[in-house]
Amino acid sequence: MMLNRRHIRVKVMQTMYAFKGTESDDFSKDQKFLLFSIDNMYNLYLLLISLIIEVQKRAESNIQKKQNKHLATKEDIDPNRKFVDNAVLKFY
């Protein structure tokens, strides 16, 4: 699970502030909120990864369409493929 430390710190501080603001000593409700927030951050992380992968696929198809044009320019024939050929994105 790759979460940004800053996000975790913010959620912990929010939970501590909410716990300090309440009169009860029941920490289980605040703990559930913290765990729920961390799960939501992880889901957001996965969505962002899938978005980047989909953008990479769209870029690949766009490059292929440009290469098949009848009047293709030099850049259409030999495009910059750094993003499309990214090794980290190919791993996913």
N, C-alpha and C positions, 0 to 999 in steps of 0.2 A: 504494500500500500504506500504510494508515494504522495504524501500530502506536504504542503508547504508548512514549514515551522511557524511562519507568521500566522497562517490561518488557524493552526491549532492554538497558538497563544491567544489570539483574539477570542476564540470560542471559550477557552478556559477562563479568560478574564470576564467575558459576558456571564458565564455561569456563576463565577464567584460573586460578581456584582449582584446578580439576581438572588443568590443565596443570602448575601449580606442584607439585602433589602427586605427579605421576608422575615417574619417573626418566628416561624417554625424551625426546628432543628432537623427536619426530615430532608436528608441530602439525596435520597434515592430518586426523587422527582427531578432534581437538578442534574444528577448523574445521567439519567435517561435522556434528558434534553441534550446534554453534551455528547453522548454517544450517537444520538439521532443526528445531530449537526455534523459530526465527523463522518457519518455514513453518507450524508447528503453531499459533503465536500468530495468524498471519494467518487460518488456518482457523477458529480460535475467534472472531475478529473477524467473519468472514462469517456464522458461525452465530448470533452475537448480533444482527447486523443482520436476518437472516431471522426470528429469534424476535420482534423488535419489529414487523416487518411483519405476521407472522401474528397477533400480539396486536391490532394495529390492525384487521385484517380481522375478527377475532372480535368486537371492540368495535362495529364497524359493523353486523354482523349482529345483535348483541344490541340495539342501538338500534332497528333496523328491527322486530325482534320486539316490543319494548316499545311502539312506536308503533302497532302493529296490534292491541293488546289491546282487548278490549271495554270494560273499565273502566279505561282509561288515566288516570293522574294527570297533573297539569300538567307535572311533571318528565319523565314518559314521553313526552308529546307534544312538548315543547320541551327536549331534553336539552342538556347541555354537550358540544359537539362539538370542543373544542380538540384533543384527541388524535387523533380520527378525521380531522379536516381538516388535520392537520399537513402543511405544504408540503414539508418535508424527506422525510417518509415517503411522500408522494404521488410524489416524484421516483423512488423505487425502485419 
